[in-house]
């Protein structure tokens, strides 16, 4: 059947982001100063983040945050993004379910990450900042921020997790093409990196480690601020353009989702597609299910613990109340580098705790099985991260087939995999494998967070 896309005109680009904190029945626990264990104020974050992002991070009152016109003008380059009915995938599965996906791969950076990168770069420019730093796992966030920095005339330095730096050379090339400086993490350029390399010279890096290095560079460099691609509240806020558009597009399709699915690393694309729909569950009593699909090798939602923990490996961030595997967790070298993070965002952790969302873990081989089927039916090669959402979608669609119930499923295609083909090479050659972590090993890492909560 011919693929059907539901498009919106440029005039329908949202004029405000949706702030989930304002409507939550139970507000997130406060983010704490690690030295005093007192609740943070926005100004406590000013040394690290630009001021407007810090203000948005702790805003629990305003349901809608206006999108600045210069950001909307940049959004108009690629938004509104298509909503697509996956007819051929449905046919291949023989399911009565209706499957839709929001295609965020059409951005100049190839993923949803640009939605927040443009906002953060704009706010930095408005404050008079000249340099920004960040970390990146698979390279999608680094590529997006490099592009956004160039658009707003900023210098950008990116610490890229070492295993991804080596696995994904073309992600590095994208960042360099946009003018960013790339350093594999851990590195010898920061105290945090030196300490990690000294302890383990063969350390392949983690997002927590790369965050530590980027923050250290930001606070030690004049007129420089740190930016983040996931986890924090203001990042998730910016991503709600995805779900706000999808609401209108589902209306055009004449349907409303019974299930909304996204892959889950720190939570940026999950929050973006789910929050606008989840508010109807909270405010109107709708019964949509929201499913986070995380790697089985990094199972913070399915096997982690809800408590205060650092957002980075070196302990430079505030203490965040979140589901965590421990800030010194060493993730396996899976190809979905953007999902190799030890914790979940504060808002999503509270929503998970309160039963507004659920989580499933997906084995690496299962994710690529799903990604290949999607590519062969829908014609888009998905990023390894997005493959996890596709795998969870297929599982739900097959459940519909078993019980003969035609539910409407919406998932977020967070990015394309056109520069991740080395991962697909490993899959087709039979070299790819699953990674399992025992309960005993998980508990060893979680103890690092337990110690902070005594």
C-alpha positions as CSV (number, residue, x, y, z in Angstrom):
1,X,0.0,0.0,0.0
2,X,1.2,3.5,-0.8
3,X,2.9,5.2,2.2
4,X,0.8,8.0,3.6
5,X,2.4,11.0,5.2
6,X,0.6,13.6,7.3
7,X,2.2,16.9,6.9
8,X,1.6,20.3,8.5
9,X,2.5,23.7,7.0
10,X,5.3,25.8,8.5
11,X,2.7,28.0,10.1
12,X,1.8,25.1,12.4
13,X,5.2,25.0,14.0
14,X,4.5,25.3,17.8
15,X,4.9,28.8,19.2
16,X,5.5,27.4,22.8
17,X,7.1,24.4,24.4
18,X,5.0,22.3,26.8
19,X,6.3,22.2,30.4
20,X,5.4,18.8,31.9
21,X,6.5,20.0,35.4
22,X,3.6,22.4,35.6
23,X,0.9,19.7,35.3
24,X,2.4,16.7,37.2
25,X,0.3,15.5,40.1
26,X,3.5,14.9,42.0
27,X,6.3,17.4,41.3
28,X,9.8,16.0,40.9
29,X,11.9,15.9,44.0
30,X,14.2,18.9,44.2
31,X,17.6,18.8,42.5
32,X,20.2,19.2,45.3
33,X,23.5,21.0,45.8
34,X,25.9,18.1,46.4
35,X,27.8,20.0,49.1
36,X,24.9,21.3,51.2
37,X,22.1,18.9,50.1
38,X,19.8,21.9,49.8
39,X,17.5,22.4,46.9
40,X,19.0,24.3,44.0
41,X,18.0,27.7,42.9
42,X,18.4,28.8,39.2
43,X,21.3,31.0,40.0
44,X,23.2,28.0,41.4
45,X,23.3,26.6,37.9
46,X,24.4,29.9,36.2
47,X,28.2,29.0,36.5
48,X,27.6,26.0,34.3
49,X,24.5,26.7,32.1
50,X,23.3,29.9,30.3
51,X,20.8,31.6,32.5
52,X,17.6,31.0,30.6
53,X,18.2,27.3,30.4
54,X,18.8,27.3,34.2
55,X,15.6,29.1,34.7
56,X,13.7,26.7,32.5
57,X,15.2,23.7,34.4
58,X,13.5,24.6,37.6
59,X,10.3,26.1,36.3
60,X,7.4,24.2,37.8
61,X,4.7,26.9,37.3
62,X,4.4,27.9,33.6
63,X,2.7,25.2,31.5
64,X,3.8,26.9,28.3
65,X,7.2,28.5,27.5
66,X,7.3,30.7,24.4
67,X,9.7,29.6,21.6
68,X,11.9,32.6,20.6
69,X,11.2,33.7,17.0
70,X,14.9,33.1,15.9
71,X,14.6,29.5,17.1
72,X,11.3,29.0,15.2
73,X,12.9,30.5,12.1
74,X,15.6,27.8,12.4
75,X,13.0,25.1,13.1
76,X,11.3,26.1,9.8
77,X,14.3,24.7,7.9
78,X,13.0,21.2,8.7
79,X,9.8,21.4,10.7
80,X,7.1,20.4,10.8
81,X,8.5,16.9,10.4
82,X,6.3,14.1,8.7
83,X,4.0,11.7,10.5
84,X,3.9,8.5,8.5
85,X,1.5,5.6,8.5
86,X,3.7,2.4,8.2
87,X,1.4,0.4,6.0
88,X,4.1,-1.9,4.7
89,X,5.4,-2.7,8.2
90,X,1.9,-3.5,9.3
91,X,1.5,-5.8,6.3
92,X,4.8,-7.6,7.0
93,X,3.7,-8.2,10.5
94,X,0.2,-9.2,9.6
95,X,-1.1,-7.1,12.4
96,X,-4.4,-5.3,12.8
97,X,-2.6,-2.5,14.6
98,X,-2.2,0.9,12.9
99,X,1.4,1.9,13.2
100,X,2.5,5.6,12.8
101,X,6.0,7.1,13.2
102,X,7.1,10.7,13.6
103,X,10.1,11.1,11.4
104,X,12.7,13.2,13.1
105,X,15.5,11.9,10.9
106,X,14.8,14.7,8.3
107,X,16.5,17.4,10.3
108,X,19.9,18.7,9.0
109,X,21.6,16.8,11.8
110,X,19.7,13.7,11.0
111,X,17.9,13.4,14.4
112,X,15.6,15.0,16.9
113,X,18.6,16.5,18.8
114,X,18.6,19.7,16.8
115,X,15.3,20.8,18.5
116,X,17.2,21.5,21.8
117,X,20.6,22.4,20.2
118,X,19.1,25.4,18.4
119,X,17.4,26.6,21.6
120,X,20.5,26.2,23.8
121,X,22.8,27.8,21.2
122,X,20.4,30.8,20.8
123,X,20.1,31.4,24.6
124,X,23.9,31.3,24.9
125,X,24.3,33.8,22.0
126,X,21.7,36.1,23.6
127,X,23.7,36.1,26.9
128,X,26.9,37.0,25.1
129,X,28.5,33.6,25.4
130,X,31.1,32.9,22.8
131,X,32.0,29.2,23.5
132,X,29.9,26.2,24.4
133,X,31.0,22.6,25.4
134,X,29.1,19.3,25.4
135,X,29.4,15.6,25.4
136,X,28.1,13.1,22.9
137,X,27.5,9.4,22.8
138,X,26.7,8.2,19.3
139,X,27.4,11.6,17.9
140,X,23.9,12.7,17.1
141,X,23.8,15.4,19.8
142,X,27.4,16.5,19.0
143,X,26.4,16.9,15.3
144,X,23.3,18.8,16.2
145,X,25.1,21.2,18.6
146,X,27.9,21.7,16.1
147,X,25.3,22.8,13.5
148,X,23.4,25.0,15.9
149,X,26.6,26.7,17.2
150,X,27.6,27.5,13.6
151,X,24.1,29.0,13.0
152,X,24.4,31.3,16.0
153,X,28.1,32.1,15.6
154,X,29.5,30.2,18.6
155,X,32.6,28.0,19.0
156,X,31.8,24.4,20.0
157,X,34.0,21.8,21.7
158,X,32.6,18.2,21.9
159,X,33.8,15.3,24.1
160,X,32.8,12.1,22.3
161,X,32.7,8.8,24.1
162,X,35.8,7.0,23.0
163,X,34.1,3.8,21.9
164,X,31.8,5.8,19.7
165,X,34.6,8.0,18.5
166,X,36.2,4.8,17.2
167,X,33.0,3.0,16.0
168,X,31.5,6.0,14.2
169,X,34.1,8.0,12.3
170,X,31.6,9.7,10.1
171,X,29.8,11.2,13.1
172,X,33.1,12.8,13.9
173,X,33.3,14.0,10.3
174,X,29.9,15.6,10.6
175,X,30.9,17.6,13.7
176,X,34.1,18.7,12.1
177,X,32.3,19.8,8.9
178,X,30.1,22.1,11.0
179,X,33.3,23.5,12.7
180,X,33.4,21.8,16.1
181,X,36.5,20.5,17.9
182,X,36.2,16.8,18.8
183,X,38.0,15.0,21.6
184,X,37.7,11.3,22.5
185,X,36.7,10.8,26.1
186,X,38.2,10.0,28.5
187,X,41.1,12.3,27.5
188,X,44.2,13.8,29.1
189,X,42.9,17.3,28.6
190,X,40.9,17.5,31.8
191,X,41.5,16.4,35.4
192,X,38.4,14.2,35.3
193,X,39.7,12.4,32.1
194,X,43.2,12.0,33.6
195,X,41.8,10.4,36.7
196,X,39.8,7.9,34.8
197,X,42.6,7.0,32.4
198,X,45.0,6.6,35.4
199,X,42.6,4.2,37.0
200,X,42.0,2.3,33.8
201,X,44.2,3.1,30.8
202,X,41.9,1.1,28.5
203,X,38.7,2.8,29.6
204,X,36.4,3.0,26.5
205,X,34.4,5.9,28.0
206,X,30.8,6.6,29.0
207,X,28.4,9.5,28.7
208,X,29.0,10.2,32.4
209,X,32.7,10.6,31.8
210,X,32.3,12.8,28.8
211,X,29.9,15.0,30.7
212,X,32.5,15.4,33.5
213,X,35.1,16.5,30.9
214,X,32.8,19.0,29.1
215,X,31.6,20.6,32.4
216,X,35.2,20.9,33.6
217,X,36.2,22.7,30.3
218,X,33.2,25.0,30.5
219,X,33.8,26.2,34.1
220,X,37.5,26.7,33.5
221,X,37.2,28.6,30.2
222,X,36.2,32.3,30.1
223,X,32.9,33.1,28.5
224,X,32.0,29.5,28.0
225,X,28.9,27.5,29.0
226,X,28.0,23.8,29.1
227,X,25.1,22.4,27.1
228,X,23.4,19.0,27.4
229,X,21.6,16.8,24.9
230,X,19.3,14.8,27.2
231,X,18.3,14.1,30.8
232,X,17.7,17.6,32.1
233,X,14.3,19.2,32.2
234,X,15.0,22.1,29.9
235,X,16.3,19.7,27.2
236,X,13.1,17.6,27.5
237,X,11.1,20.8,27.4
238,X,12.5,21.9,24.0
239,X,11.8,18.4,22.5
240,X,8.1,18.7,23.0
241,X,7.7,20.3,19.6
242,X,7.7,16.7,18.4
243,X,4.6,15.6,20.3
244,X,2.8,18.9,19.8
245,X,3.1,18.5,16.1
246,X,2.2,14.8,16.3
247,X,-1.0,15.7,18.1
248,X,-2.2,17.8,15.2
249,X,-1.1,15.2,12.7
250,X,-2.9,12.4,14.4
251,X,-6.0,14.5,14.2
252,X,-5.4,14.7,10.4
253,X,-5.2,11.0,10.4
254,X,-8.4,10.7,12.3
255,X,-6.9,8.6,15.1
256,X,-5.5,9.0,18.6
257,X,-2.7,6.8,19.9
258,X,-3.4,3.9,22.3
259,X,0.4,3.4,22.7
260,X,3.3,5.9,22.3
261,X,6.8,4.4,22.2
262,X,10.3,5.9,22.0
263,X,13.8,4.6,22.7
264,X,15.3,5.7,26.0
265,X,18.8,6.8,26.9
266,X,18.5,9.9,29.1
267,X,15.0,10.7,27.9
268,X,15.1,13.5,25.4
269,X,13.2,12.0,22.4
270,X,10.9,10.0,24.7
271,X,9.8,13.2,26.5
272,X,9.4,15.0,23.2
273,X,6.9,12.5,21.7
274,X,5.2,11.6,25.0
275,X,4.7,14.7,27.2
276,X,2.1,16.4,25.0
277,X,0.0,13.2,24.9
278,X,0.6,12.4,28.5
279,X,-0.9,15.6,29.7
280,X,-4.2,14.4,28.4
281,X,-3.9,11.3,30.6
282,X,-3.2,13.6,33.6
283,X,-5.7,16.3,32.8
284,X,-8.5,14.4,31.0
285,X,-8.2,10.8,32.1
286,X,-7.2,9.3,28.8
287,X,-5.6,5.9,28.9
288,X,-2.7,6.0,26.5
289,X,0.2,3.8,27.4
290,X,3.7,5.2,27.2
291,X,6.6,2.8,26.7
292,X,10.3,3.6,27.0
293,X,12.5,1.1,25.1
294,X,16.0,0.9,26.6
295,X,19.0,-1.4,26.0
296,X,19.1,-4.6,28.0
297,X,22.8,-3.8,28.7
298,X,21.9,-0.4,30.2
299,X,18.6,-1.0,32.0
300,X,18.2,2.0,34.3
301,X,14.4,2.0,34.2
302,X,13.8,-1.8,34.3
303,X,16.5,-2.7,36.8
304,X,17.9,0.5,38.2
305,X,17.1,2.2,41.6
306,X,15.3,5.5,42.2
307,X,17.5,7.7,44.3
308,X,19.7,10.7,44.2
309,X,22.8,10.4,42.1
310,X,25.3,12.4,40.1
311,X,24.6,13.0,36.4
312,X,28.3,12.5,35.5
313,X,31.0,10.1,36.5
314,X,33.3,12.5,38.3
315,X,30.6,14.0,40.5
316,X,30.6,17.6,39.1
317,X,26.8,17.9,38.6
318,X,24.1,18.5,41.1
319,X,22.4,15.5,42.7
320,X,19.5,14.4,40.6
321,X,16.5,12.3,41.9
322,X,16.4,9.6,39.2
323,X,16.4,5.9,38.3
324,X,20.1,5.1,38.1
325,X,22.6,2.3,37.7
326,X,25.2,4.3,39.6
327,X,27.2,7.2,38.2
328,X,30.3,5.0,37.7
329,X,28.4,2.4,35.8
330,X,30.5,1.1,32.8
331,X,28.1,0.3,29.9
332,X,28.8,-2.3,27.4
333,X,30.1,-1.2,24.0
334,X,26.8,-1.5,22.2
335,X,26.3,0.4,18.9
336,X,23.4,2.5,20.2
337,X,25.9,4.9,21.8
338,X,23.2,7.4,22.6
339,X,21.5,5.0,25.0
340,X,24.5,4.2,27.1
341,X,23.7,6.5,30.0
342,X,23.4,5.4,33.6
343,X,20.4,7.5,34.6
344,X,17.0,8.7,33.6
345,X,15.8,12.3,33.5
346,X,14.3,13.7,36.7
347,X,10.8,14.3,35.4
348,X,10.6,10.9,33.7
349,X,11.9,9.1,36.8
350,X,9.0,10.7,38.8
351,X,6.5,9.8,36.1
352,X,7.8,6.2,36.1
353,X,7.6,6.0,39.8
354,X,4.0,7.3,39.7
355,X,3.0,4.8,37.0
356,X,2.4,7.2,34.1
357,X,4.9,5.3,31.9
358,X,6.5,1.9,31.6
359,X,9.7,0.5,30.3
360,X,11.0,-2.5,28.4
361,X,14.5,-3.6,27.7
362,X,15.6,-4.7,24.3
363,X,18.6,-6.9,23.4
364,X,21.0,-5.5,20.8
365,X,20.4,-8.3,18.2
366,X,16.6,-7.9,18.6
367,X,16.9,-4.2,18.0
368,X,18.8,-4.7,14.7
369,X,16.4,-7.4,13.6
370,X,13.6,-4.8,14.0
371,X,15.6,-2.1,12.3
372,X,16.4,-4.2,9.2
373,X,12.7,-5.2,8.9
374,X,11.7,-1.5,9.1
375,X,14.3,-0.5,6.5
376,X,13.1,-3.2,4.1
377,X,9.4,-2.3,4.5
378,X,9.5,1.5,5.0
379,X,12.6,2.5,3.2
380,X,14.4,4.3,6.0
381,X,17.5,2.9,7.7
382,X,17.1,3.8,11.3
383,X,19.7,4.8,13.8
384,X,20.7,2.0,16.3
385,X,19.0,3.9,19.0
386,X,15.7,4.2,17.1
387,X,15.9,0.4,16.4
388,X,15.0,-0.1,20.1
389,X,11.7,1.8,19.6
390,X,10.9,-0.1,16.5
391,X,11.5,-3.4,18.3
392,X,9.2,-2.4,21.1
393,X,6.6,-1.3,18.5
394,X,6.8,-4.6,16.7
395,X,6.3,-6.5,20.0
396,X,3.1,-4.5,20.7
397,X,1.9,-4.9,17.2
398,X,2.3,-8.7,17.4
399,X,0.4,-8.7,20.6
400,X,-2.5,-7.0,18.8
401,X,-2.2,-9.8,16.2
402,X,-2.4,-12.5,18.9
403,X,-5.6,-11.0,20.5
404,X,-7.1,-9.7,17.3
405,X,-7.3,-6.1,18.5
406,X,-6.4,-3.2,16.3
407,X,-4.7,-0.6,18.5
408,X,-3.1,2.6,17.2
409,X,0.6,2.7,17.9
410,X,2.8,5.8,17.5
411,X,6.6,5.7,17.8
412,X,9.3,8.3,17.4
413,X,11.9,7.6,14.7
414,X,14.5,9.7,16.5
415,X,17.2,9.6,13.8
416,X,18.5,7.8,10.6
417,X,21.3,5.4,10.5
418,X,23.0,6.4,7.3
419,X,26.3,7.1,9.1
420,X,25.9,4.0,11.3
421,X,26.4,1.5,8.6
422,X,29.5,0.0,10.3
423,X,27.0,-1.2,13.0
424,X,24.9,-2.8,10.3
425,X,28.0,-4.4,8.8
426,X,28.7,-6.0,12.2
427,X,25.1,-7.3,12.3
428,X,25.1,-8.8,8.8
429,X,28.6,-10.4,9.3
430,X,27.4,-12.1,12.5
431,X,30.0,-10.3,14.7
432,X,27.3,-8.4,16.7
433,X,26.3,-9.9,20.0
434,X,24.1,-9.3,23.0
435,X,25.5,-8.1,26.3
436,X,24.0,-9.2,29.6
437,X,24.7,-7.8,33.0
438,X,24.1,-9.8,36.2
439,X,22.2,-8.6,39.2
440,X,25.4,-8.8,41.3
441,X,27.3,-6.6,38.9
442,X,24.5,-4.1,38.7
443,X,24.4,-3.9,42.5
444,X,28.1,-3.2,42.6
445,X,27.5,0.0,40.5
446,X,24.3,1.0,42.3
447,X,26.2,1.1,45.6
448,X,28.0,4.3,44.3
449,X,24.6,6.0,44.3
450,X,23.5,4.3,47.6
451,X,26.4,6.0,49.4
452,X,25.1,9.4,48.4
453,X,21.7,8.8,49.9
454,X,22.8,7.9,53.4
